[in-house]
Protein backbone atom coordinates (compact mmCIF):
# COMPACT_ATOMS: atom_id res chain seq x y z
CA UNK A 1 0.00 0.00 0.00
CA UNK A 2 1.30 3.45 -0.89
CA UNK A 3 2.14 5.65 2.10
CA UNK A 4 1.77 9.03 0.43
CA UNK A 5 -1.49 10.78 -0.26
CA UNK A 6 -2.95 12.05 -3.51
CA UNK A 7 -5.32 14.94 -4.05
CA UNK A 8 -7.22 15.42 -7.28
CA UNK A 9 -8.96 18.08 -9.28
CA UNK A 10 -8.37 20.46 -12.12
CA UNK A 11 -4.75 21.53 -12.28
CA UNK A 12 -4.09 24.93 -10.66
CA UNK A 13 -3.20 27.71 -13.04
CA UNK A 14 -3.15 30.83 -10.90
CA UNK A 15 -4.25 30.19 -7.34
CA UNK A 16 -1.46 27.71 -6.56
CA UNK A 17 1.45 29.20 -8.42
CA UNK A 18 3.42 29.42 -5.18
CA UNK A 19 3.21 25.62 -4.86
CA UNK A 20 4.15 25.07 -8.50
CA UNK A 21 6.94 27.69 -8.44
CA UNK A 22 9.23 26.88 -5.51
CA UNK A 23 11.69 29.57 -4.53
CA UNK A 24 14.63 27.38 -5.49
CA UNK A 25 14.38 24.42 -7.83
CA UNK A 26 16.75 21.55 -7.23
CA UNK A 27 19.17 21.57 -10.13
CA UNK A 28 20.88 18.63 -11.71
CA UNK A 29 23.02 17.57 -14.65
CA UNK A 30 22.16 15.49 -17.71
CA UNK A 31 24.94 13.73 -19.63
CA UNK A 32 26.05 15.00 -23.01
CA UNK A 33 25.31 11.57 -24.45
CA UNK A 34 23.71 8.29 -23.42
CA UNK A 35 25.66 5.93 -25.67
CA UNK A 36 29.27 5.04 -26.35
CA UNK A 37 31.05 4.81 -29.67
CA UNK A 38 31.51 1.08 -29.14
CA UNK A 39 28.54 -1.05 -30.27
CA UNK A 40 29.89 -4.18 -28.57
CA UNK A 41 27.29 -5.65 -26.22
CA UNK A 42 29.62 -8.08 -24.45
CA UNK A 43 30.12 -5.84 -21.43
CA UNK A 44 27.16 -3.48 -21.71
CA UNK A 45 25.01 -3.28 -18.54
CA UNK A 46 21.25 -3.74 -19.10
CA UNK A 47 20.60 -0.23 -17.77
CA UNK A 48 22.65 2.93 -17.76
CA UNK A 49 21.92 4.76 -14.50
CA UNK A 50 22.43 8.51 -14.36
CA UNK A 51 22.13 10.52 -11.15
CA UNK A 52 20.59 13.82 -12.26
CA UNK A 53 20.86 14.82 -8.63
CA UNK A 54 20.73 12.99 -5.30
CA UNK A 55 16.97 12.35 -5.49
CA UNK A 56 16.29 12.12 -9.24
CA UNK A 57 17.64 9.23 -11.33
CA UNK A 58 17.36 8.56 -15.06
CA UNK A 59 17.59 4.94 -16.17
CA UNK A 60 18.17 4.16 -19.84
CA UNK A 61 17.68 0.56 -21.00
CA UNK A 62 20.45 -0.67 -23.25
CA UNK A 63 19.79 -1.23 -26.93
CA UNK A 64 21.63 -4.50 -26.45
CA UNK A 65 18.57 -5.77 -24.57
CA UNK A 66 15.82 -4.14 -26.65
CA UNK A 67 15.82 -1.79 -29.64
CA UNK A 68 13.32 0.59 -28.02
CA UNK A 69 15.93 1.65 -25.42
CA UNK A 70 13.34 3.34 -23.16
CA UNK A 71 14.08 5.85 -20.43
CA UNK A 72 12.74 5.27 -16.92
CA UNK A 73 12.69 7.75 -14.04
CA UNK A 74 13.16 7.20 -10.30
CA UNK A 75 12.25 10.04 -7.94
CA UNK A 76 12.92 9.89 -4.20
CA UNK A 77 10.78 11.64 -1.60
CA UNK A 78 11.06 11.55 2.18
CA UNK A 79 8.47 8.77 2.59
CA UNK A 80 8.13 7.13 -0.84
CA UNK A 81 9.99 6.56 -4.10
CA UNK A 82 8.32 6.85 -7.50
CA UNK A 83 9.36 4.78 -10.51
CA UNK A 84 7.94 5.90 -13.85
CA UNK A 85 7.86 2.93 -16.28
CA UNK A 86 9.42 -0.51 -15.89
CA UNK A 87 11.16 -1.01 -19.22
CA UNK A 88 10.98 -3.21 -22.29
CA UNK A 89 11.42 -6.99 -22.52
CA UNK A 90 14.99 -8.24 -22.30
CA UNK A 91 16.08 -6.72 -18.99
CA UNK A 92 14.91 -6.63 -15.37
CA UNK A 93 15.00 -3.19 -13.79
CA UNK A 94 14.24 -4.36 -10.24
CA UNK A 95 17.91 -4.96 -9.23
CA UNK A 96 18.79 -1.47 -10.44
CA UNK A 97 15.97 0.08 -8.43
CA UNK A 98 16.93 -2.01 -5.39
CA UNK A 99 20.52 -0.79 -5.62
CA UNK A 100 19.54 2.89 -5.71
CA UNK A 101 17.09 2.53 -2.82
CA UNK A 102 19.47 0.45 -0.73
CA UNK A 103 22.31 2.94 -1.15
CA UNK A 104 19.97 5.77 -0.14
CA UNK A 105 18.81 3.79 2.92
CA UNK A 106 22.39 3.00 4.01
CA UNK A 107 23.43 6.61 3.63
CA UNK A 108 20.52 7.77 5.80
CA UNK A 109 20.60 4.87 8.26
CA UNK A 110 16.99 3.86 7.60
CA UNK A 111 14.92 1.21 5.86
CA UNK A 112 14.55 1.47 2.07
CA UNK A 113 11.70 3.67 0.89
CA UNK A 114 8.42 2.07 -0.19
CA UNK A 115 8.14 2.11 -3.97
CA UNK A 116 5.25 3.36 -6.09
CA UNK A 117 5.37 2.23 -9.72
CA UNK A 118 3.37 4.04 -12.41
CA UNK A 119 3.61 4.16 -16.20
CA UNK A 120 3.82 6.92 -18.75
CA UNK A 121 1.41 4.72 -20.74
CA UNK A 122 0.46 1.11 -21.27
CA UNK A 123 2.62 -0.10 -24.17
CA UNK A 124 4.76 -3.18 -23.62
CA UNK A 125 8.11 -1.42 -23.89
CA UNK A 126 7.18 0.50 -20.72
CA UNK A 127 5.54 -2.24 -18.66
CA UNK A 128 7.69 -5.37 -19.10
CA UNK A 129 9.19 -5.15 -15.61
CA UNK A 130 5.85 -4.99 -13.79
CA UNK A 131 5.71 -8.62 -12.69
CA UNK A 132 9.20 -8.57 -11.21
CA UNK A 133 8.58 -5.34 -9.33
CA UNK A 134 5.19 -6.51 -8.08
CA UNK A 135 7.00 -9.32 -6.22
CA UNK A 136 9.07 -6.82 -4.22
CA UNK A 137 8.00 -6.07 -0.68
CA UNK A 138 6.84 -2.55 -0.01
CA UNK A 139 5.91 -1.99 -3.64
CA UNK A 140 2.68 -0.75 -5.23
CA UNK A 141 2.34 -1.21 -9.00
CA UNK A 142 -0.48 0.81 -10.56
CA UNK A 143 -1.91 -1.00 -13.57
CA UNK A 144 -1.40 0.96 -16.84
CA UNK A 145 -5.07 1.48 -17.64
CA UNK A 146 -7.11 4.69 -17.48
CA UNK A 147 -9.41 3.14 -14.88
CA UNK A 148 -6.60 2.04 -12.56
CA UNK A 149 -4.67 5.31 -12.83
CA UNK A 150 -7.82 7.40 -12.28
CA UNK A 151 -8.78 5.30 -9.26
CA UNK A 152 -5.34 5.35 -7.63
CA UNK A 153 -4.79 9.09 -8.03
CA UNK A 154 -8.48 9.90 -7.48
CA UNK A 155 -8.94 11.66 -10.82
CA UNK A 156 -12.75 11.86 -11.17
CA UNK A 157 -12.93 13.42 -14.62
CA UNK A 158 -10.55 11.46 -16.83
CA UNK A 159 -8.95 12.74 -19.01
CA UNK A 160 -9.71 16.35 -18.04
CA UNK A 161 -8.90 16.04 -14.35
CA UNK A 162 -5.51 16.09 -12.65
CA UNK A 163 -4.00 15.02 -9.36
CA UNK A 164 -1.20 15.92 -7.00
CA UNK A 165 0.68 13.15 -5.23
CA UNK A 166 3.00 13.71 -2.25
CA UNK A 167 6.06 11.46 -2.01
CA UNK A 168 6.96 13.08 1.29
CA UNK A 169 8.10 16.68 0.86
CA UNK A 170 8.01 16.16 -2.89
CA UNK A 171 4.78 16.81 -4.78
CA UNK A 172 4.28 15.62 -8.32
CA UNK A 173 1.38 16.60 -10.59
CA UNK A 174 -0.26 13.87 -12.66
CA UNK A 175 -2.10 14.80 -15.88
CA UNK A 176 -3.91 12.42 -18.22
CA UNK A 177 -2.69 13.01 -21.78
CA UNK A 178 -4.25 10.31 -24.01
CA UNK A 179 -3.78 10.31 -27.76
CA UNK A 180 -0.66 8.23 -28.06
CA UNK A 181 -2.28 5.59 -25.85
CA UNK A 182 -5.43 5.77 -23.67
CA UNK A 183 -3.57 5.53 -20.35
CA UNK A 184 -0.89 8.12 -21.20
CA UNK A 185 -0.01 10.55 -18.40
CA UNK A 186 2.45 13.37 -17.85
CA UNK A 187 4.18 13.88 -14.50
CA UNK A 188 5.52 17.24 -13.32
CA UNK A 189 8.07 17.19 -10.52
CA UNK A 190 7.74 20.43 -8.60
CA UNK A 191 11.09 19.98 -6.90
CA UNK A 192 13.16 20.00 -10.10
CA UNK A 193 10.79 21.63 -12.61
CA UNK A 194 11.04 18.56 -14.85
CA UNK A 195 8.04 17.48 -16.93
CA UNK A 196 7.93 13.79 -17.89
CA UNK A 197 5.93 13.25 -21.09
CA UNK A 198 6.42 9.58 -21.97
CA UNK A 199 5.79 8.97 -25.67
CA UNK A 200 3.74 12.15 -26.15
CA UNK A 201 6.80 14.35 -26.66
CA UNK A 202 10.40 13.24 -27.08
CA UNK A 203 13.11 13.61 -29.74
CA UNK A 204 11.76 11.00 -32.13
CA UNK A 205 8.61 9.71 -33.81
CA UNK A 206 5.47 10.85 -31.99
CA UNK A 207 2.98 8.13 -32.86
CA UNK A 208 -0.57 9.49 -32.74
CA UNK A 209 -3.43 6.98 -32.53
CA UNK A 210 -6.25 9.39 -31.59
CA UNK A 211 -5.90 12.77 -33.30
CA UNK A 212 -8.40 14.70 -31.17
CA UNK A 213 -7.27 13.23 -27.86
CA UNK A 214 -3.64 13.91 -28.73
CA UNK A 215 -4.28 17.53 -29.76
CA UNK A 216 -6.40 18.13 -26.67
CA UNK A 217 -3.67 16.66 -24.49
CA UNK A 218 -1.00 18.87 -26.00
CA UNK A 219 -3.26 21.89 -25.42
CA UNK A 220 -3.60 20.83 -21.77
CA UNK A 221 0.17 20.52 -21.42
CA UNK A 222 0.69 23.97 -22.89
CA UNK A 223 -1.89 25.40 -20.50
CA UNK A 224 -0.50 23.52 -17.52
CA UNK A 225 3.08 24.61 -18.14
CA UNK A 226 2.28 28.29 -18.77
CA UNK A 227 2.54 29.44 -15.12
CA UNK A 228 5.23 26.95 -14.13
CA UNK A 229 8.98 26.71 -14.34
CA UNK A 230 9.86 24.02 -16.89
CA UNK A 231 13.54 23.19 -16.67
CA UNK A 232 13.38 20.16 -18.97
CA UNK A 233 10.80 18.14 -20.86
CA UNK A 234 11.96 14.52 -20.73
CA UNK A 235 10.32 11.79 -22.77
CA UNK A 236 10.71 8.03 -22.92
CA UNK A 237 12.88 7.55 -26.03
CA UNK A 238 15.45 9.10 -28.32
CA UNK A 239 14.99 8.28 -32.01
CA UNK A 240 16.36 11.39 -33.71
CA UNK A 241 19.97 12.00 -34.63
CA UNK A 242 21.81 15.21 -33.88
CA UNK A 243 21.23 16.15 -37.50
CA UNK A 244 18.03 18.24 -37.60
CA UNK A 245 14.98 16.50 -39.15
CA UNK A 246 16.76 13.12 -39.32
CA UNK A 247 15.82 10.05 -37.27
CA UNK A 248 17.28 6.59 -36.86
CA UNK A 249 15.44 3.72 -38.52
CA UNK A 250 13.06 1.78 -36.33
CA UNK A 251 14.88 -1.16 -34.76
CA UNK A 252 18.23 0.62 -34.45
CA UNK A 253 20.02 -0.63 -31.35
CA UNK A 254 23.15 1.53 -31.34
CA UNK A 255 22.82 5.30 -31.80
CA UNK A 256 26.21 6.95 -31.32
CA UNK A 257 25.08 10.26 -32.80
CA UNK A 258 21.68 10.51 -31.17
CA UNK A 259 19.82 13.67 -30.19
CA UNK A 260 19.95 14.85 -26.60
CA UNK A 261 17.17 13.62 -24.32
CA UNK A 262 16.03 16.97 -23.03
CA UNK A 263 13.48 19.15 -24.79
CA UNK A 264 11.77 22.30 -23.51
CA UNK A 265 8.46 24.11 -23.38
CA UNK A 266 9.23 25.68 -26.77
CA UNK A 267 8.92 22.19 -28.26
CA UNK A 268 5.47 21.83 -26.72
CA UNK A 269 4.46 25.10 -28.37
CA UNK A 270 5.95 23.95 -31.67
CA UNK A 271 4.01 20.68 -31.45
CA UNK A 272 0.79 22.51 -30.62
CA UNK A 273 1.21 24.88 -33.56
CA UNK A 274 1.87 22.02 -35.98
CA UNK A 275 -1.20 20.11 -34.79
CA UNK A 276 -3.41 23.17 -35.10
CA UNK A 277 -2.14 23.78 -38.63
CA UNK A 278 -3.27 20.26 -39.54
CA UNK A 279 -6.85 21.18 -38.65
CA UNK A 280 -7.70 18.02 -36.76
CA UNK A 281 -6.31 15.56 -39.31
CA UNK A 282 -2.93 14.16 -38.33
CA UNK A 283 -0.38 14.06 -41.13
CA UNK A 284 3.19 12.82 -41.01
CA UNK A 285 5.39 15.84 -40.59
CA UNK A 286 9.06 16.04 -39.66
CA UNK A 287 10.04 18.99 -37.51
CA UNK A 288 13.54 19.85 -36.42
CA UNK A 289 13.64 17.68 -33.30
CA UNK A 290 10.72 15.24 -33.69
CA UNK A 291 8.25 13.85 -36.21
CA UNK A 292 4.47 13.71 -35.91
CA UNK A 293 3.46 10.24 -37.09
CA UNK A 294 -0.17 9.04 -37.43
CA UNK A 295 -0.89 5.38 -36.70
CA UNK A 296 -3.97 3.19 -36.53
CA UNK A 297 -4.80 1.29 -33.36
N, C-alpha and C positions, 0 to 999 in steps of 0.2 A: 504494500500500500504506500502511495506517495505521501510524504510528510508535509510538503508545502501546499499552500492553498492557492486556488485560482479564483479570480473574479472576472465576470463577463459583462459584455455590453458593447455598445458602439464605441469605436476607438476615439479617445479624446483628441480634439483638434486645437482647442484654445484653453479650456478650463484647466487642463492638467499639464500645461507645457512645462511647469517647474519639475514635474516628475519625469517627463520625457527628455528634458534638457538639464542633466546634472551639471553642477558647477565645474566639475573636472572629470572628463571622460578618462577611463583607463586606456592608455595607449599601448600599442604593441608593434611588432615587426613581422612582416610577411617576407618570405624568401624571394630572391630574384627569380628563381626557377624551382620547379618541382621534379625535374628529371635530370639525369646525368647524360653525358655524351655516350656512355657505354650501354649498348642494348642487351648485354649479357645478363640472363636471368639467374645464373648459377648461384649468386650470392645476394640477390635482391630480397630485402625483407618484404613480407606481404603488405605492410602498411608503412608509409613514411609519416612520422609523427613530428609535427612542428608546434613548438610552444610559442604562440602569438604573444602571450604574456603568462603570468603564473596561474591564471584561472581560465584561460581560453586556449583550447588546443584544436589544431586542424589536422585531421587524419586523411591521407590520400592513399587509396588502395592502388597497389602496383598494377601496371598493365601486364606484368608477367602472370598475374592471377586472373585478370579479366580485362577485356579491351575497353570496357566502359570507364575504368579508372575513377570511380566516384570519390568525391570529397565528403567527409563526415566531420561533425563538429561536436566537441565536448566542452561544456561550460560548467564551471564549479561555483556553487553558492556556498553559504555557510551551513546549510542543512540538507542540501540535495544537489546531485549532479545531473545534468541534462545531456543526453546523447541524441543528436539529430542524425538519423539514418543509421543503418547497420551494415551497409555494403552490398556488394554483388557476390554471386557465387564464386567459389574458388579460394576464399580466405575467410578466416574466423577472426572477427574484431575483438571478441571478448577478452583474450589475453592482453591485448593492447590497452583496453579500457581498465582492466584489473591493475595493470602496471602503473598507469597514471594515478589511479585512485589510491593504490597502496602507498606509493611514494608520497602523495599528499598527506595521507594518514600518518605515516611514520614521521614526517617533518613536523606535524602538529601534535603528535602524541595522542592520537584519538583513533576511533574506529573508522573504517572507510565510509564515505558518504553513501547513503542510499542512491540508487540510480533510476532516473526516469528516462525512458526511451520513447522518442516520437519519430515521425518520419516527415520529410519534406513532401512526400507523396507515396502512392502505393505501388509503384513499379518495382519489379523484381530485383533490379540492380541497386535498390535502396533498402531492401527488406530481407535480404538473404541471411543475415545474421540474427534474425529475431529468435529463432528456436534456441540457439546457443545462449543468448542473453537471458531468455525467459527462464532458463534453468539456474541462473545465478540467484543467490539469496539477496534479499534487499533490493530487488529490481522490479520495476513496473514497466511493462511493455504495452504501449497504447496501440491497438490494432489500426492499420493504415486505411481506415474507411471513414467517410464523412460522419457516419452515425457515431462511431467510437470516439473520434476526435471531438465532435460536438458535445458528447456526453461527458467526457473526461474534463474538458476545459469549461463546461457549462456555457456553451455558445448556443443560445436559444434560436437564433435567426440565421442559420447557415444558408448561404455563404456571406450574408451581409453583416453578421455580428463579429465580435472580436472578444478576446479575453486577455487578461493579464495574469501571469503565473509567477509566484514568488519562490525562488530557489533558496531563500534565506539571505536577505540583504542584497538580492540580485533579482530584479523584476524583468521578465521578458514578456513582450506583447506577441500574441498569436493571432494571425489574420488568415481566414480562408481565402485562397486565391485559385479556385478551379479554372480549368481551361486547358491546361496541359493534361491534367488527370483530376478526377472528381475530388480526391482527398488532398489536393495540394494546399499547403499552407506556407506562409512566410513567418519568420520569427525575428523580432527586433530585440536586440540585447541593449538595454538602456545603459549598462555599465560601460560598454565599449563604443556604442553608436554603430554597431555592425548590424546590417540587415541580411538575413539568410533567405535566399529566394529559391532554393532547390533548382528545378528544371524550368522555372518560369523565366529567369534571366540569368544568363552566364555567357562567357565568351565561346559560343558554339552555335549549334543548330537548335533553335527554340521550336520544338514540335508542338503544334497547336491542334488539338482534337476538337475543341468546342470554341468557335470563333467568338461568339457573344460573351461566353463566360470568361474567356481569356482577356478580351478587351476590357470588360467590366473589372476584372481583377487588377489589370495594370492601372486603370483609372483609380482604383482604391489605393494601390500602392503609392501612386503619385500624390493623392490627397493625404494619405497617412504620413508620408515623409516630409510634406511641406513645412510643418512647424518643428521638425526634429533635426538634430544633428546626425547626418549620415556619413560616417567615416569611410566605410566600405560597403559595397553590395557584393556578397559572396554567394555564388551558386554552387551547383553540385558536380560540375564537369568543366573541363577545358577541351574544346574541339578545334578552336581556331589556332592558326599559326601567328607569329609576330608580324607577318606580312598582312597589311590591312585587306579585308574582304576575302581572305583565303583560309579555308579550313582543311583539316586532315580528313582523309577518307574514313568513313565508318569502318570500325574494326581495327584501326591503327592502335598498336600496343605501345610503341615507343615514339615519343614526340619531343625530340631534343630542342626544337625551336618553337615551342608552344607559347601561346599568349599568356600573359599574367592572369592570375585568378581574379584579382580584384577589379570590380567595376565601380561606378558611382551613380549618384542620383541623375546625373546628366544622361546616362544610358537609359534610365527609366523614362525620362522625358522623350528621348529619341525613339524609344520603342512605342510609346503612346502616340507620338506624332505619326509614325509610320502606319500604325494600326488605324488611326482615324482617317488617314489618306486613302486607305483601302476601302473605306465605306462599308464595313461590316463583312466583307468577303476576303478571307485570308488568301494572300498570294505569296508564293515564294519570293523572298526579297533579301538579298545580301546587303547588310550594312557594314560599316567599317569593322566592328568588333563582334558581330553576331549575325545570324541569318534567321529570318522568320520562315517557318517551314510547316505548311499545312499537312495534316495526316488524317486518315480515317480511323475510327475506333475499331 
